Amino acid sequence: MAEAHPVGFQWVMEAKARGATIIHVDPRFTRTSAVADLHVPFRAGADIAFLGGLINYVLSEGKDFREYVTTFTNAAEIVGEDFVDTEDMAGIFSGYNAETGRYDPISWQLEGVDYEAPAAGMRDHWEPELRDETNQSEQGRQREHHAAIGSDTAGGAGDAAHATGSPRRDETLQHPRCVYQVLKRHYARYTPEAVSQVCGMGVDEFLAVARAITENSTRDRTTAWVYSVGWTHHSVGAQYIRGAAILQTLLGNMGRPGGGILALRGHASIQGSTDIPTLYDLLPGYIPMPNAHLHEDLRSFLDADAAKTGFWGNMDTYLVSLLKAWWGDAATAENDFAFDYLPRLTGDHGTYGIVRDQIDRKTYGYFVVGENPAVGHANGKMQRLGLANLDWLVVRDMQMIETATFWKDGPEIETGELRTEDIGTEVFFLPCANHTEKAGTFTNTQRLLQWRREAVHPPADARSELHFYFHLGKRIREKLAGSTDDRDRPILDLTWDYPTFGVHEEPDPEAVLAEINGYDADGNHLASYTELKADGSTTAGCWIYTGVYKDGVNQADRRKPGTEQDWVAAEWGWAWPANRRTLYNRASADADGKPWSERKAYVWWDAEQGTWTGHDIPDVEATKPPTYVPEDGATRQDALSGTDAFIMQTDGKAWLYAPAGLADGPMPTHYEPVESPVANLLHEQQDNPALERIDRAWNRINPSQSEVYPYAFLTYRLTEHHTAGGMSRFLGYLSELQPEFFCEVSPALAAERHLEHLGWATLISARTAIEARVLVTERMKPLRIGDRVVHQIGLPYHWGSNGLSTGDPANDLLGVVMDPNVHIQESKVATCDIQPGRRPRGPALLEFVESYRRKAGVEPGGIT
């Protein structure tokens, strides 16, 4: 955090000055480790073993916050008899189909419930290439829809239309199939000794962490976990986050001040880009994108994906208001509020699937905006081969990045794999404004929207993204004007009329924010998402942002100093939803609505006034008393009791066990990375059985436990450089601070491979070989895993061939395998060999890499 998020780390240091204990768990000793009270080294890719060990410690030692657990979680619910755990199936859950590599989660269901819907996660699974649609009955199609949660969408409400019944419960938590006991058995093998064997940390180090977090997780104290996007960059990345959530929930740290899980965002508005998404499978506000095979009209979509109970039961109000914001008067009840205008999913349209399609000549155009996939994405060769197969490529950036120049100076030009004269891609480079040269919001950690104002005008032809897309849309609409083709109506009917200013006709960003906030039928700014209607009388571009323009005031632009308000600082910016600073904060009070302690009082029930009150906006209906019991058949939020704190879940509970919503199991399980130097010491199943692969010659994978590729490597950021380097390698000051690409190795590995400090090293995988300067440092510690010593190599991933400071891209060394829930790549751990000296040049590099493949027995892999 000190390295990648130094501004946020200021507050960690202030907390430490007031007595907080800082624990840093990381394979490397970093700037964070240097100021932490305890640094715990461990092996990259072993996080679930570590988290599972902590969960086992909590459960076996009786350290869970029992009253919190029984009140707010599904610990008491009974798992169905058909469920079989990994403990009894050699590391695989029941419902696994080895032919398809997918799980059918029917056996994961809770007893007494036909289908339980998640607040977020997987819903619809459709693979037309595996089915004969002409022979499949509609009844069978729907049954498959509700049963086979898979890979096509992720994010919002879940499939709740057919959730019936109430789960059986055992409030004593003694039933052998209650979630609490299932969880306890699942993690029983994650002992301190097992964690030490798998992760490489000492038993004493592990127990020190376990004692610290449990002693600090009580009625009077809370513990926070902090992670960044690197925790998601694994083939079990979603389950990493689930592991932390289970641990924090058992300890009573969710929804309470000073607790929770802080997902740090190291790039401008990463959170905002998922809220109002750049993700292919979501609509704004985490509403799932419709599926081409399942959602033929608005009703079928809502029946499939809108919950019956909880606040996702209001999805009709969220979606209809969105459709009205986009298509205005053209969206009517008679035409399903223009639901047919929305695009549809037909499969995996994630970034790596798109690049695969580029190589296969199924995709012909590409916009690259604010990214540099030729350097910043896994398997750089795959990215560049895809770019070379396009008809056109639009790159918007501040510098001439590698993605814009791959056709003339990419690594494949040097090796002869690509020839400039054979590449037909027409590249349009359009300079963009940077964050100081445009106004708008950032939404980052804490879901906080903060308005930034334009400090200086962008130079020359540089323009903001808002300007680019607005005027591109206008030009497309002008070209389509007068068209009678039905397929053009969605573009022509869009509400595309933002006011502009200045000589360049810059769209007014506050007008866009106001549209996102939404209006009522009289044109008044809405104050809360609870005001949205499903009858077409309200608009809102993103329901979770409704209220950011309350009373016609830009709430994100508030900057009231901390000295002039309380510690929650509700008048600095605006947090979604409803300016609520801590989600699920109903859990900060006990079942009766009383604070767990005075020290941790946050929101509470005021019986005299008949309302919830406190320091924050209560995440509960203001007048719903703790004693409220829903009537039979109640729907939406009326179906939640006064103690149901997790209001986006259909049952109002935090899920320690997830009967639906995940593609790879109801509980996190340790699997090795696909490329691992060691065997899985906890299960016979080596890696995630449901992970996604791309079997192509340009994406060959190192064999696990290979003596040819014996070392693990991990990628990371440096403070002095920014992501793929486009904003830092072109600047003299930053390039001077970190002038060369390097690899970190331990003294032991340096001796083993005859590497010289500040000399050169070549690192080799089945994809390619790269070179780096050698940094011999005690910060990289060899770890004993089982009966062998594992060496890890650290690689910052900022370098490429362009700019003032140049070097080989670390991500070229990576292959692409993906988490089955969100299709994210495993880019924080893989294997390689390392040798002294510089890599071969030109075609010799290809033969060098191929010689390693032959020695390792790497299969040719798919098609070229």
N, C-alpha and C positions, 0 to 999 in steps of 0.2 A: 504493500500500500504506500509506503514511503517512496518507493521507486516509481510506481506507475500513477499514483494519485496523491501527489505531495500536498496539494491544497487541502484535500479532505483529511490528510494525516495530521494536519495541524491540530485538529480537535482530539485526535487520539493522544497526542502529546499533552494537550491541556488536561485530558482526563487522567493521564498518568501522573501529572503534577498534583492532582487532587487525590491520588491514592489508588487509581485503577491499576489492575494487573494486566499486562499486555503479553499475550502468548502468540508466537509466530511459528506456524507449522508450514514448512516449505523445503523442497529439496536443496535449495541454495541458501547460503548465508548472505543476506542482502542488507541494504540500508535499513530495512524494517527490523531485521534480526538484531542489528547493532544497538537498537534502542529498546528492544523488547526485554521483558523480565525473563523470558524463557524462549529459546529457539529450539524447535524439535525438527531435526532433519528426517526426511523419509523419502521413499522411492516414488517418483512420478508415476501416476496411474494406479496407486494403491489407496486412494482416498476412501473408498467405500469400506475397505478393511479397517481403516482407522476409525471412521465414523461408526461402523458397526461394532467395533470394540467399545466405543464410548456408550453406545446404546445398550450393549450387553452389560457394561458396568452399572449403568443406571438401573436396569431391570433386575439384575442378579443381586445388587446391593440394596435394593429397595429405596433408591434415591429419587424416584420420580415424584413429582408434585401431585400426590394422589387426588386431592380434591379438585384440582384443576383438570386432571386427566379424566376423571369420572364425569365431570360437569360438561366439559367442552369438546371431548374427542369421541371417536367411535370405538374406544378401547373395550367397551362392554358388549359390542355387537358380535353375534355368532357367525362365524364363517361356515359356509355350506359344507356338507359332507364330501362333496366331490373334489374339493381342493386338495392338491398334493404339493407339498413344499419342496424346495430345492434340496432340503436335507434328506429326502427320501427318493430323489430322482437324479442323483449324481450332478446336482447343480442346475437342473432345469425344472421350471414350474409345470404343473399340469396344463394341458391344452396346447402343447407345442406340436407343430406340424413340421417335421424335418424336411419335407419336400419343398414347402413354400418358405421355410424359415420364419414363420409367423406364429403368434399365439392366438388362440381363441379363448377369450377371458370368461366364457360362460361358467367354467368351474371355479372362478375366483369370487363368485357372487356371495352376498351375505344371505343367511337363512331368513326366509320370510319376505324377501324382496325379489321381484321378478327381474329388475334391472336397476342398478344404482348409478346415478349420473354424476360425473365429476364437475367441479366448478371450472376446470380447465383441463385440456389434454386432448387425447385422441377420441374421435367419434366415428367418422365414416370411413369405411374401408371398401374400396372398389378397384378391382383389377380386371378390366374387361378382357384383357388378353388371356386370362386364365379361365374364362367362363363362356359358355354358349348362351348369349342373352336370348336367343330365339326360343330356347327350350327351357328357360328359367321362368317359373311362375312368379307373378307379382308377390304372392304370399311368401314364396321362398326368398325372393329378393329382399323383402322387408325384414324377414327373419335374419338373413345374413347381415343386413345393415345394423340391426340392433345387437347382434352377437359378436361380429368380427371387427373389433376395434383395430385399426391399422394405421396406414402410413399417409393417408391423403390429406388430412386436415389436422390442425391443432390450434388450441387457443381458448375458446369461449365456454359455452354453456354445457355442452355434453348432451347425450341422447337421453332425454327423460320422459319422452312421451309415453313410453311403455313401462315406466317405473311404477310398480304397484306394491301395496302392502307396506308393513313396517318391520324393520329387522328385529329379530329376537335379541334380547339383551340379558346379560347377567351382571347386575350391578355390583356383585361381589368380586367380579373379575376372576373367578375360579373355574368357570366352565373351560374344559380343555380346548374347545374350539372358539372361545372368545378371542377377539383381536389381540388383547393384551397377552394371552398365553401363546397364541400363534407367533406373535412378535418375539416373545421371550425365547421360544424354541428355535426360531429362525436364526437368532443371533447368539445362541448359546455357544457355538463353536468359535466365536470371535473373542477368545480369551486374551488377556494381556500378552501371554506367551505367543499366541497365534498372530496377534497384531505385530509383535516384534519380529517374528519370522517373515511375515509377508511385507511389512513396511520398512524394516531395517532400523527402526528406532529402538532404544533400550526399553525394557519393561518398566524401569523406574521412571524414564521420561514419559512414557504413556500414562502411567499411574499419576504422575504429577499433574498432567493435563486433566485427567478424569476427576481427580480430587478438587482441583481448582474450579472447574466449571460446575460441579455439583454443589460445592460449598457456597458458590456465589449465585445459586439459582434457588431462591427461597421466596417466602412471602415478602421479605424485606429487600431482596437483592435480585438483580437480573444480569444475565450474560448475553452479549451480542456476538454474532458470528459475521465475519466480513469475508466476502469473496468477490472475485471479478470474473470477467468473461472467460478467463483461462480455465475456470472450473467446469465450464460447459463444453470445452473443446476436447471431448472424449467420446468414445463409442458408448459410454454409459453416462454421458454428461447430465441428462435430465435426472437420472437416479442419484447422482452426487447431490443435487439440490434437494431431492426428496430425503436423502439421508440426513442432511442438516436440518430439514424441516421436522422430521420425526424426532430427532434429538431435542430440538428447541421446544417442541410441543410437549414431550414427556417432562421436560424440566419447567414447564410453565412460563416460558420466555416469549411466547407469541402474543401480540396485542398489548404488550405492557411496555412502559417507558424504559429505555435502556436495554431492551431485549431485541428480539427479532433477528432477521437475517438481512444484512446490508449488501445488496447486489450493486457493487460500485461500477460506475460507467466512466471509462477513461477517454471516451471520444464525445465530442459535442452532440448532445441529444440522442444518444443511443436509446434511452428509454422512450423518448418521444417518437423515434422511428419505428417502434413496435406499437406504441399507443395509436398513432395515426400511420398505419404500417407501410413499411417497404417490404413486408413479408408477404409472400405470394398467397398464403392460405388464410389470411385474415382480412376482415374489413375493420374500419376504425372502431376502437373500443373493444377489441378482442372478440368481435362477432365472427363466427366462422364463414369462410367463403363458400357459397353454394357449390354442390357437386353436380356435374353434368348428368350423372346417371341416376341420381336420387332425388333431386330437388327440382321438380318440373314447374312448381308454382310456389307462391308465398306460403300457402297453407301447408304444403308438404314439407317445406323447409322448416317452418316453425314447429310442426308436429314432430319432426325428427330431431331438431337441434335446440329448441327452446325448452327449458326445464318447466315442470309443472309447479315446483315449489322453490322457495328461496328467491332472491332478487333476479336470478337469471330467468325466472318466470315472466319477467317483464321484457323479454327480448323483443316482443312485437312492438313495444313502444320505442325501444332503442333503434330497431331496424327501420320501421316506417318513418321515424323522424329523420334518419339518415337519408333515406330515399327521397324524402321531401326536400331536404337541404340540397341534394344533388340535382334533382330534376323538377323541383318546384311545381308549377301548374300542370306540367306534363305527367306528374305522378298522381293518379287518382285511385279511388277505391275500385273503380270499374276495371282498371288495368293492373290491379295488384300493386299499386303505387310504383309502377315501373320496375317491379322485381325482375322481369325478363331482361331488363337492360344490363343487369349485373353480369360480369363474366362468370364462367363456371370452371371448376377444377376437373381435369381429366386424368390426373396422376400427379407424380412428383415433379413440380415445376421449381424446385429449389435451385440454388446457384450451380451446384455441381451437376445436377440433372440437365440444366440448360447448357452447360459447357459440353457435356457428353453429346447433347443433341447438336451443338454447333459442329463438333468433330464428325458426327454422323450426317451432316448436311440436312438437318431438320429445322434449324433456326438460322436466319439469314441476317438479322440486324440486332444491334446491342447498344444500349446506353450504359455507360460507366460514369457514375456521378459520385465524386468524393471518395472513390476507392481506387486501388491499384492492384487488381487481381494478378497481374504478371509477376508481382513481388509478394503481395500481402496474403494471397490465398494458398492453400495447400496444393502441392504438385504444380509448380509454376509451368512446367512443360505442358501439362494438360491445358492450362489456361491459354497459353500462347498458341498451341495447336488449334484450339477452338477459335481464337481471334483470327487466325490465318484463314479460316474457312468461311468467314462472313462476307456478305456483300458490302455492308457498311457498318461502321463503328463510330459512335459519338462519345468522345471523352471530354468531360468538363472538369477542369482542374486548374490550379494556380501555376503549375509547372509542367514542363514537358516530361511527364512520367513515363516509366517503362511500358505501360499498357498502350501508350500512344505511339511508341517508337519501336515496338517489338519487330516490325516488318523490316527494319533496316539494321538493328544492332542487338536483337535478342540472342540468347545463347544458341538457339537452333540455327541461326544464320552462320555462326562460327563453326558449328559441327557439320553443316551441310544438310541437316535434316529439313530445313526450309531454305528456299531461295527467294530473295526479294522479288525478282522478276516473275515468280510464279504465284505470288500472293496477290489475290484480287481484291482484298479488303480496302474499301475507300474509307480513310480515317478523317473524321471531322473533329478538330481540336477547338474547343470553345472555352476561352478563359472565364473563370468564375470569380465571384466576389468572395473574400474570406469573411470570417465571422465578425470582424470589426467594421466591415464595409456594408453591412445590411442590418435591418431591424427584424425582430421576430422573437420567438421563444426558444429556450433550451429546456428540455425536460430530462433530468438526470436522476441520480440517487434520491430517494425519498419521494419520487413522483412529483417533484417540485418544478412548476413552471416559473421560469424567471425571464423577464423581458429584457432584451438587449436593444440598445439604440444604435443607429448608425453613427460611428465615430468619424469616419472619413468616407468620401465617395470612392467607389471602385475605380481603378485606373482604366483608361482607354476603352477597350471592348469588353472588359470584364463585367458580368452581370450576376445578379443573385439567382438562385434556383427558382424563386417565386416568379421573377421576371421571365426566365427561360421557359418554364412550363406554361405560364399564362399566355405568352405571346405565341408559343408553339401551338397551343390549343386554339388560339384565335385564327392562326393561319390555316390550320386544318379545317376549322369550321367554315372559313371563307371558301376554301376549295370545294367543300361539300355542299355549299349553299345551293338550294334548289333541288338537291337530290331527292328522289322518290324511293330510293332503295331502303327497305326496312332496316338493314344492318347499319345504316348511317344515323338512324333516329337517336340512339343513345348519346352520340356526340353532339348532334344538332340541338337536342332538347336539354342539354346540361345548362344549369344556371352559371353562366360564365361571364359575369358582368361586374367585376370588381372595379372600384374607382382607381384611377391612376394619378400619378403626379410626376413633375419634372420633365426634362427634355426627352428622357428615355422611356417615359410612360411606365414607371415602376408601379406595380400594383400596391395598394395600401395594405400592409400586413395586418393592421388592426381590423380592417374589414373582414379579412379572412378569419381572424381569431373570433370576431363576433359571429360569423357564420358557423364556425365550429361550436361555439357556445350554444347557439340556437335561439329561436323566437317563438312566441305564442301566436295565436291566431290574429291578435291585434298588432303584431309587430313589436311587442315588448321583449326585451332580453330576458331569457329564462334565468332562474336563480339556482335550480337544482335539477338533477336528472329525474327526481321523483315527480316533476311536473310534466314529463313527456307523455304523449298520448299516442294511441295506436290508430286513431281515426283520421290522421292526416292534418290535424289542426296545429301541430308543432313541428318545428324543424330543429335539427341538431347534427352537425357534422361529425361529432364524436361524443357519445353520451357521457362518458366518464369526465369529459372536459366541461360539461354544462355547469355553469356558475362562474367560469373564469372571466366572463364579461357581465356579471351580475350588475344590475342597475346602470348599465351602459358604461361601466368603469373597467378599465383594463386591470383586473386584479393581479395579473402576473407582473405588473409594473410597480407594485408597491415595494418600498424600500424603507420602511420604518425601522430606525435603529434599534438594536437589541436592548439598549439602555432605556428605551421608552415603552417596552412591552414585556410580557412575562416570558418565561423560559421556553415555552412552546413556539413563540415568535410567529403567531398566525398571520401577522400583517407584513411578513416578508415573502413576496411572491404569492403563489397559490398552488396548493397540492390537490391532485385529483384523488378520489372524488370528493366534492363538496368542501374542499379545503381541509380535509381530514388528514392530520399529520401522522397518525399511527393507525394502520388498518386493523380491523377486528378488535378495536380497543374495548369492546364489551367484556373481553376476557381479562381486562385489568381489574375487574370487580368479581366478587364471588357469586355464587348462585343467588344470593339474596340481594345482589346489587351493591354490596359494601366493598370498599377497597380492601385488597389483600393486606395492606398495611398503610399506615399514614405516610410513611416515607415514599411508597410507590403509588399513592393515590393519583388517579388519572381521570377516569370518568366514573360516576356512581349514580345510583337511583335516589332521587329526592322524593321520599314518600309524601311529604307534606305538600309539595308543589305538583306531585304526580307527573314528574318528568325526569329524564336523564340529564345530568349536568356534569361539569368538570372543567378540566383545563383544555381539552380538545373537543372537536365536534364529535359527539358520540356516534359510533358506528353501529347504531341500532335505532329503530324507530323511537322518536323522542318520547312518546307517551306510552310505549309498550312496557308494562311492569314486569319485573322478574318472575312474577307468579303467573304470567299469561300462559294458558294452555290452548292450543289451537283446536277448533272444532273438527270433527271428522269431515273429510272431504275438502278442507281448506286448501287454497291454492296460493301461489306467489308467496309474498312475505307473510301473509296471514297464516301460512302453514308452519311458520317457525315459532318456537316457544320463546318465552322470555329469557331462557338461558342458552339459546342457540346463537353463539357469538360469531360463527363463521358464515355470514349471511349469504354469501355467493354459492355455498354448497346447498344441494337440494335438501339435505338433512340438517343443515346448520352446524355440522360438526367438523372439526379438524380430523383429517383422515390419517391415522397412523398406518392403516392398511388400506390400499386403494383397490377396490373391487373393479374399477374401470378407469379409463383415462390414460393408461400407460401401455405402450406396445411391448414392453419387455419385463413385465412382472409387477405384482402388487406390492412388493417390498424390495428395496435395494439389495443387491447381491454382489459380492466381489467377483468380478471377472478381470482377467488380465487384459491389458491392451492387446490389440491384434498383433502388433510387433512387440514382443516381450522377450527379454533375455532369460526368463525363468518360467517354470511351470506354475500353474495355479495351485497353491498349497492348501486352499480351502475346499476346492471342489474339483471333480473330474472334468467338468466342462471348462475349457481353457478360457474362451472369450465369450462375449455376449452373443448368445445363439440367435438373437433377432436383429443383429446389426446389419447395416446396409453396405453392400460392396458395389464397385464398378469394375467389372472384369474386362479389362482392356490391356492391350500390349503396352500402352503408355501409362498404365497404373498398376504395375506389378508390385506385389507386396513381399516384404522380407519374411522368410519363414520364421515362425516363433522358435525361440531357444536355439538360434543358429550360431554356430561357432564362426561363421563367415562374417556375420553382422552381430558381434557379441556385446556391443555397448548400447546403453540407452542414451538418448539425447532428448532435451527439452528446449522449447523456445520461450522467449520472454521479452519484455520491454526494458528499455533504458529511459531514465528521466530525460536525458539530453536529446533523444530522438523520439519521433512520433509515428507510431504504427508503421506503414510501409515506406515511410521516409520522405514522402512528397512535400511535407511541411517543414522538414528539418535538414535533410541532406543537401538542400540547395542554399542553406544559410551558413555564412562563414563562421559565426560565433559558435553555433551548435556543432558544426562539423569539426571545428578545432577542438572542442571538448571531447568528442568521441570520433576520432578521425578514421578508424578502420574497423571493418568487420573482424570479429574475433570469436574464439571458442574458449570456454572455461574448462579446464581439466585439473584434476587433483595431482599432487606430486607423485602419487603412486601410479596413476595412469600414465603420466608423463614418463616415468621410469620404464614402465612396461612397454610403451610404444616408442621410446627414444625421442620424445618431443622436447624441443627446446623452448624455453620461455622467450616470447617475442619472435620466435621463428615461425615457420609456416607449417600447416597441417592440411592434409586432404581427408575429407570425410566422405564416405561412400555408402550409398543405399542402392536398392534395386532400381530406383528411378534415375539417379545421376550421381555425380561426385562434385563437391564444392570445395573451395579452399578458404582458409581463415588464418589469421594470426593466432598464435597460441598464448593464452594467459594461464600460467600455472599458478594455482591458488588453493589455499586451504579451505576456501569457501565451498568447494566441491568435495564432498566427503564420500569415500567408498563405503558401501553399506553391505552388511552380510544378510543375504536373503536365503533362508534355508541353509543349505550346505555350501553355498558359493558366495563369492564377493562380486557385487555388481558395481560397475563404474558408470557414472552419469556425466554427460557432457552438456554444458550450457551454451545455447546459441541465441543471441539477440537477433530479431528478425527484420531489422529496419533497412537493410542494404539492398541496393540494386546497381545497375550499370550507369545510371544517370545522376547528375548532380556534382557537387564539389567533393563529397566523400563517397567513394564507390566500393563495391564489393559484391561477392556472390550472394544471391538470395538464400537465406536459410531454409525458406519454405520449399525451395526446389527439391530438397532432400526428402520431403514428405510424400507419402501416398495418400489416397483418399478412401477412408472407410468412415461410416457415419452412424451416429445415434439414430435409432429407428423412430424416435418420437418427434424430433425436430430437424432431422437431416443435417446436423452440424458435424463438422469433420473432427477426427481425432488428430489434432495438430499440436498437442502439448506433450506428446510422448511417442517415440518411435525408436527404431534401432539403426545402427550403422557400424561401420568400421572406421578407424582413424589411423592414418599413417603419416610419418613426417614428410615434409616437402610439399611442393606445389602440385596441383592437379595437371593432367595432360591437357593439351589444347587441340582444337579442331576435331577431325574425325577420330583421332587417337583417344579422345575422351569416351566416345561410344564404345570402342573396343575394350577399354579399361573397365567400364561399368559392366559390359557384357561378360567379361572374364569373371567378375565377381558373381554374376548371376549363375554362370555355369557351375562354379564351385559350390554355390549354395543350393543348386537344384531348383532354381526359380523357374516356374513354368512360363512358357511364352505369354500366356494370358490373353484370352479373348481375341479381338480383331485389332489390326493396326489402325 
